[in-house]
Amino acid sequence: MPNTCLNDGFTPLADWGLILVEGPDAATLLQNQFSNSVLGMRRTIKNDIAQGSDAVRLIGYCNPKGRLLASAWVGLFPESAESDDRFALFISKDIAASTAKRLSMYVLRSKVKVLDVSNDWDIIGAYQDKRAESRITMPPQAIALCMPDTVIGNQSFQRVLIAQKKAESPIFSVNEAALARWNSLEVLSAIPRIVLATQEQFVPQMINFESVFGVDFKKGCYPGQEIVARSQYRGAVKRRLQLAHTDANPPIPEITKPGVELFHDGDTNQPCGMVVLLAPCPDGSERVDFQVECKLDALASGEIHVGSSDGPVLKIDLLPYPLLEI
C-alpha cells in the first residue's frame, strides 16, 4: 500500500456504499433514470482515478413527483479496456439496497445487471491539501473517483472516493481524526448527499442540485423530469440549501442529524426547513457545521433553530458557489 494513503487523510467510510451497473445496455438504463446524463462518459481503467466532468458525474434519482430518492457519484470502470460498460455508483449505504432494487425493476429484457455490492466492497475516503508535494495514490485492484475540491480559506482539499473488494483489501480501522475531517469537508463543499432520513424530501433545486451540476436540463426524460424542469424555468423554487453553523453552546442534542427539522422564531408551529448533512468541526471546538434546506423568506429576519423552537440557533454562512440562473 503506498504511503500516501497511510496518512491522516485516509479512512474507511462506513456510511458509504456501492452499486455496480454493468452490461451492454447499462448506459441506456441509467440515462433513462437519472437527472444527469451518463452518455459519453470517459472510461477509467482499473488502478486509475476518474477525474473531470467527462469521467465523474453527480446524479440524482427522483420519484415521479420530482423528489430525490437518491444521489450518487458515478464513474465508468470496465473490468478491462475490451469489457462491457460497468458504472460504479458511490451512494449512501443506507439507501443502496433500495436504490439497486428500484433500478432493477426497469431492466426488463435489457442486457444489464444491477448489483448492490456495499457489503462486499470497502469504501475509503482520502483527502489531501492540494499544496502537498505527494499525491493520493490507489490501493491495488481498486476503483476511485475524484470529488470536487473543497476550499476552506486559502486551502484547497482534493477528495477521492475509493472502492476495493473486501477479499483484496487489507483490514483497515477507522481513523477518527481523518473521518472527522472528511465529514467536515463534505459538509463545507455544500454538495448535498441524500440519506435514508432525507429520501423524497427535496426537489433537486431545493438543495441546489442543479447548481452543483447534478441536473442536465438538455437530456431526455427521466422520472420527475417535468416537475424538475418546471421548477427551474418558472422560478418556483422558494427553498434552498444553505451552509450554516452553531457554536453548540449548549451542546447539540443527540437528535440533531439529517432529517431533523428547523424552526423560525416567527412561526414555531411549522418547520421552515430540514438538516441535510452536518459535521462537528474537527479542530476540537464546539462548532458544528450544517447543510440545511430552508425557506428563503425565513432567512430575511429572525432566528432559525435546530430540532425545536428552543434548539440551538443557526448562523447562516456563504455558499462556495453561485446558484444557477437560467
HURA-V673633 format. One record per residue. N is the residue number from 1. D_CENTER is the distance of its C-alpha to the mean C-alpha in Angstrom with 1 decimal. Layout:
n;d_center
N;D_CENTER
N;D_CENTER
This chain:
n;d_center
1;26.9
2;26.8
3;27.2
4;24.4
5;22.0
6;24.2
7;23.6
8;21.9
9;18.6
10;18.2
11;17.2
12;16.2
13;12.9
14;14.3
15;11.2
16;9.6
17;11.5
18;12.6
19;14.2
20;16.8
21;18.4
22;21.7
23;25.0
24;26.8
25;25.3
26;21.6
27;20.7
28;22.8
29;21.1
30;17.5
31;18.9
32;20.4
33;17.5
34;14.4
35;14.0
36;13.9
37;16.7
38;16.7
39;20.4
40;21.9
41;19.1
42;20.7
43;21.3
44;20.4
45;23.2
46;22.8
47;22.8
48;21.5
49;18.0
50;16.3
51;15.8
52;16.3
53;15.5
54;18.0
55;16.4
56;12.6
57;10.8
58;7.7
59;9.0
60;9.5
61;12.1
62;14.5
63;17.7
64;21.0
65;20.8
66;17.7
67;15.5
68;12.0
69;12.3
70;9.0
71;6.0
72;5.8
73;6.8
74;10.5
75;13.7
76;17.3
77;19.2
78;22.7
79;24.9
80;27.3
81;28.2
82;30.3
83;28.0
84;26.3
85;22.8
86;20.2
87;16.5
88;14.0
89;10.7
90;8.4
91;7.1
92;7.7
93;11.4
94;12.9
95;12.2
96;12.8
97;16.5
98;16.7
99;14.4
100;16.6
101;19.7
102;19.0
103;18.5
104;21.7
105;23.6
106;23.6
107;24.8
108;28.4
109;30.7
110;28.1
111;28.1
112;24.7
113;23.3
114;20.1
115;19.6
116;17.3
117;18.1
118;15.9
119;19.2
120;20.8
121;18.4
122;17.3
123;13.8
124;14.4
125;12.8
126;15.1
127;15.5
128;18.6
129;20.4
130;21.0
131;24.6
132;25.3
133;27.7
134;26.2
135;23.0
136;20.4
137;21.9
138;21.2
139;22.6
140;25.0
141;24.0
142;20.2
143;17.5
144;15.0
145;12.9
146;12.4
147;9.3
148;10.7
149;13.2
150;13.1
151;16.6
152;18.4
153;22.0
154;23.6
155;21.2
156;18.5
157;16.3
158;15.2
159;12.2
160;12.5
161;11.0
162;14.3
163;15.5
164;19.2
165;21.5
166;22.8
167;26.4
168;25.8
169;24.0
170;25.9
171;25.3
172;23.0
173;23.0
174;20.2
175;20.8
176;20.3
177;20.6
178;18.0
179;15.6
180;16.2
181;15.8
182;12.5
183;11.1
184;12.9
185;11.6
186;7.9
187;9.4
188;11.9
189;9.8
190;9.4
191;6.2
192;5.0
193;3.2
194;6.5
195;8.9
196;12.6
197;13.9
198;12.1
199;12.7
200;15.0
201;15.1
202;13.8
203;15.0
204;12.4
205;14.6
206;14.6
207;11.2
208;12.0
209;10.0
210;13.2
211;13.5
212;10.5
213;12.0
214;10.0
215;13.5
216;16.7
217;19.7
218;22.2
219;21.1
220;22.9
221;22.4
222;19.7
223;19.5
224;19.5
225;20.0
226;23.1
227;21.6
228;18.6
229;21.3
230;23.7
231;21.4
232;21.0
233;24.6
234;26.4
235;24.6
236;23.9
237;20.8
238;22.1
239;18.9
240;16.1
241;13.3
242;15.1
243;14.8
244;17.5
245;19.2
246;22.1
247;24.7
248;24.8
249;28.6
250;29.2
251;26.5
252;23.3
253;24.2
254;22.7
255;21.6
256;19.1
257;15.6
258;12.9
259;15.0
260;18.0
261;19.8
262;21.1
263;24.8
264;26.8
265;30.2
266;31.9
267;30.9
268;30.2
269;30.7
270;27.6
271;24.0
272;22.7
273;18.9
274;16.3
275;14.1
276;10.4
277;9.6
278;12.5
279;14.0
280;17.7
281;18.9
282;19.7
283;23.1
284;24.8
285;25.2
286;24.7
287;22.1
288;18.8
289;16.0
290;14.0
291;11.6
292;13.8
293;14.6
294;18.3
295;21.4
296;22.6
297;26.1
298;25.3
299;24.5
300;28.0
301;30.0
302;30.1
303;27.7
304;24.5
305;24.4
306;21.8
307;22.7
308;26.2
309;28.6
310;29.8
311;26.5
312;25.4
313;25.3
314;22.2
315;22.8
316;20.8
317;19.6
318;19.2
319;16.1
320;15.7
321;15.9
322;18.2
323;17.5
324;18.4
325;22.0
326;23.7
